[in-house]
Amino acid sequence: MTENGTLYLIPTTLGDTGETADVIPVKVNQIIDSIDEYIVENEKTARAYLKKIGIKKSLQEIVLHTLNQHTEPNEILGYLNSIFLGKNIGIISEAGCPGVADPGAEVVKSAHEKNIKVVPLVGPSSILLALMASGFNGQSFTFHGYLPKERSERIKKIKELEKTAQQKNQTQLFIETPYRNTHLLEDILAGCDGRTPLCIACDITLPTEFIKTKSVSEWKKQITDINKRPAIFLLYKY
């Protein structure tokens, strides 16, 4: 009887770091050489990442399954078929850790339902790295993902998060599409109490990394240009 393969959750860089060895452990390189089938968000960027990290197999030998908002649930189950033939499969996110603010979570869920071994590999998570560097509560926190696109609803949500941070002593984390960062920051500064602590963590692990915690009133005095740069925002109690 063939022993089942393993589903590996493979971390990626949070941007163009130059050398992947700066943020991706050597063990990841070793494991990808045991894999010739992957579940990815974008085939082009996945191939580029595998090439950059130093995969020894020819990229033409690699099988890639696309996982995005158009992928049907029955397709996800089919993506795991090779595991029952003894092959290992890897999940590659667009940035950071698969399954965290990432569609890979659905694959992992299916794997557990099928009693498939799941192994997460160490790599950068913008959520945890930002939390670590913020000085905010790391024992109680909530990541909300994207806030509402409509401005009035977004400001309403920001006020709710500020209230929750204050009442529950809980760090509130959220993100925005990079080209809308400036608008989000403007709404935070307009909607929050001047005493509320705000951390902005931008370009994490990149040469241009910027992480700073100040009160809202202090941010108003000198606003940093974060337009079109990947960023994560954190609110806490004053």
C-alpha positions, 0 to 999 in steps of 0.5 A: 500500500502506497503511503500518502504524501504531505501537503506543505504550506510554503511561505513566500517573500513579502516583496522583492527582497533581492535574496530570498535567503534573507527571509526564507529558511534553507529548509524550504529550499530542501523541501521544494525539491521533493515537490513537483505539484503545487496549488497557487494563486498565480502561475506566472508569479509562482514559477518566478518565485520557484526559480528565484528560490532555486528549485532544482527541477525544470519548471517544465516538469512542475504541475501548477493548479490555480486557486482563486475566487473562480475555483470551484470546491470540487476542483480543490478536492481534485487538486489533492488527488496526487497525495493519495498516490504518495506525492507531496504537494505544496501551496504557494501564496502570493505573499507571506504564509499560505492559509493566513488571509489567503485562499489556501485555507480552503485547501488545508480544510479539505486536507484535514477532512481527508486525513492528509498530513499538513506541514506549515513551513516557517516564513514571513507573516506581515501580520505577526511581524507588524504585531511584534514591532508595534509595541501593542498587545500581542496576547489579544488581537484581531486581524480584520483584513480589508475594511469597507470600500465605501468611505462612510462605512470605512470611517464607521468601521474604523471608529468601531475598531478604535472602540474595541481596542479601547474597551477590550485592550485588544490590538486591531489589525487591518490592511488595504490595497496599496494604491488606496493606502493614502485614503485609508490613512486619511480616514484613520486620522480624521476618525480616531481620537488624537490619543489613539496609538496607530502603528503603520508597518510598511514594506516589511522585510524589504530594504525600504521597510518602515515601521512606526508607532505614534499617536494619531495626533502625532501622525497628523504632524508628519504623514509618511508617504505610503502610497502604493506600498504594501502596508498593515495598520494597527490600532490600540488603546490609549 
